[in-house]
Amino acid sequence: MGRLVVVTGPSGAGKTTVGHYLTKNHGYQHVDGDEAIRSSDPVDVERRNGMTKAWEQIWSGKPAEKKDWEPCLGAFAERVQKKRGESTGKDVVATFAIYTVEQRDFLRETLGSDLVFLELDGRSMDQMLAGFGTDLEKMTQNWVRYQTGFEAAKAEEPQAHAVDVAKDPTSVFSEVRRLL
């Protein structure tokens, strides 16, 4: 079985771009988590609404309830497993905004411990606020909490990597190639 890379990060960080890059230049098969988020299928809409509720909980400083995010991430994991089955021996890149250690652990348990998380990072707090329209102090506290959670996960998971997407695209892609 080929390698599985899960690219995560905040909205607009470049997850899909990295997925397309790995597909075009390195032969990866791509599963874009945003496809279900954009879908108008009633089942996908229900899952998206639950995931949106979970994201709102996270950004308001509350823990995201598993009942809200699990249907969406479970469906995402099923799509990733299906792509891996169809792509025997090929590497797969899956892209989605995964904000908590609990959600990462869920994917690790569902998809297997051989997956590698690649975290895209580098957006400023101003950019995050523009995207979420939230109070700066609360957003800062929650962003620090989120980053701290990821740092703790990286300490336990040495195959997790962070890439600063504030750099120019050539640097980002060079860093992705180096890490993978």
C-alpha positions in Angstrom: 0.0 0.0 0.0 1.3 3.5 -0.8 1.8 6.3 1.6 -1.1 8.3 3.0 -0.6 12.0 3.6 -3.3 14.1 5.3 -2.9 17.8 4.6 -4.6 20.0 7.1 -4.7 23.6 8.1 -7.1 26.6 8.3 -9.4 27.6 5.5 -7.5 29.1 2.6 -4.1 27.9 3.8 -3.5 26.0 0.5 -4.5 22.4 1.4 -6.1 21.8 -1.9 -3.3 23.5 -3.8 -0.8 21.2 -2.1 -3.0 18.2 -3.0 -3.1 19.2 -6.6 0.6 19.8 -6.6 1.3 16.3 -5.2 -1.1 14.8 -7.8 0.3 16.6 -10.8 4.0 16.5 -9.9 4.4 13.3 -7.8 1.6 10.9 -8.9 -0.4 11.1 -5.7 -4.1 10.3 -5.8 -6.1 13.2 -4.2 -9.1 13.1 -2.0 -10.4 16.7 -1.5 -12.5 16.9 1.7 -14.0 20.2 0.5 -15.9 18.2 -2.2 -18.4 17.0 0.4 -18.5 20.4 2.0 -19.5 22.0 -1.3 -22.0 19.2 -2.2 -25.7 19.8 -2.4 -26.6 16.1 -1.7 -28.9 16.2 1.3 -26.8 13.7 3.3 -23.6 15.7 2.6 -25.5 18.9 3.6 -26.5 17.3 7.0 -22.9 16.2 7.6 -21.6 19.7 6.6 -24.0 21.3 9.0 -22.7 19.1 11.8 -19.1 19.9 10.9 -19.9 23.6 10.7 -21.4 23.4 14.2 -18.2 21.7 15.4 -16.0 24.4 13.9 -18.2 27.1 15.5 -17.8 25.3 18.9 -14.0 25.2 18.5 -13.7 28.8 17.5 -15.9 29.9 20.4 -13.6 28.2 22.8 -15.8 25.1 23.5 -14.9 21.5 22.8 -16.4 20.2 19.6 -18.9 17.5 20.2 -18.0 14.2 18.5 -21.6 13.7 17.4 -21.3 16.9 15.3 -18.1 16.2 13.5 -17.9 12.4 13.4 -20.4 11.9 10.5 -18.5 14.3 8.3 -15.0 13.0 9.1 -16.2 9.4 9.0 -17.5 9.9 5.5 -14.2 11.6 4.6 -12.3 8.7 6.0 -14.5 6.3 3.9 -13.6 8.2 0.8 -9.9 8.1 1.6 -10.1 4.3 2.2 -12.0 3.8 -1.0 -9.3 5.8 -2.9 -6.5 3.8 -1.3 -8.3 0.6 -2.3 -8.6 1.8 -5.9 -5.0 3.1 -6.0 -3.2 0.0 -4.9 0.5 0.8 -4.4 0.0 4.5 -5.2 0.4 7.3 -2.7 -2.7 9.2 -1.6 -3.0 12.7 -0.4 -6.2 13.7 1.5 -6.9 17.4 2.2 -9.3 18.7 4.9 -9.5 21.2 7.8 -8.9 19.1 10.9 -8.7 21.3 14.0 -8.4 19.1 17.0 -6.2 16.4 18.3 -9.3 14.3 18.9 -10.2 14.6 15.2 -6.7 13.6 14.2 -6.8 10.6 16.6 -10.1 9.6 15.0 -8.6 9.6 11.6 -5.5 7.8 12.8 -7.7 5.1 14.3 -9.9 4.9 11.2 -7.3 5.1 8.5 -4.3 3.5 10.3 -1.3 4.6 12.1 0.8 4.8 8.9 -0.7 8.1 7.8 1.4 11.3 7.9 -0.2 14.7 8.9 1.1 17.7 7.1 0.0 20.9 8.8 -0.1 24.1 6.6 0.5 27.1 8.9 1.4 30.7 8.5 -1.8 32.8 8.2 -1.9 35.8 10.4 -4.5 36.3 13.0 -5.9 39.2 11.0 -6.4 36.8 8.1 -8.1 34.3 10.4 -10.4 37.0 11.7 -11.3 38.1 8.3 -12.4 34.6 7.5 -14.3 33.9 10.7 -15.5 37.4 11.8 -14.8 36.6 15.5 -13.6 38.7 18.4 -9.8 39.1 18.3 -9.1 38.2 21.9 -11.3 35.1 21.8 -9.9 34.1 18.5 -6.4 34.5 19.7 -7.0 32.4 22.8 -8.6 29.7 20.7 -5.9 29.8 18.0 -3.2 29.4 20.7 -5.2 26.5 22.2 -5.5 24.9 18.7 -1.8 25.4 18.0 -0.8 24.1 21.4 -2.9 21.0 20.8 -1.2 20.4 17.5 2.3 20.9 19.0 1.4 18.3 21.6 0.2 15.9 18.9 3.5 16.4 17.0 5.5 15.6 20.1 3.7 12.3 20.3 3.6 11.9 16.5 7.1 12.6 15.1 5.9 12.0 11.5 3.7 15.1 11.7 5.2 18.1 9.9 4.4 21.8 9.7 4.9 24.0 6.6 4.8 27.8 6.8 2.5 28.8 3.9 3.4 32.5 4.4 6.4 31.8 2.2 6.2 32.0 -1.6 4.7 28.9 -3.3 8.0 27.7 -4.6 9.4 27.5 -1.1 6.2 25.8 0.2 6.4 23.1 -2.5 10.1 22.6 -1.9 9.4 22.2 1.8 6.6 19.7 1.0 9.0 17.7 -1.2 11.7 17.7 1.5 9.3 16.5 4.2 7.7 13.8 2.1 
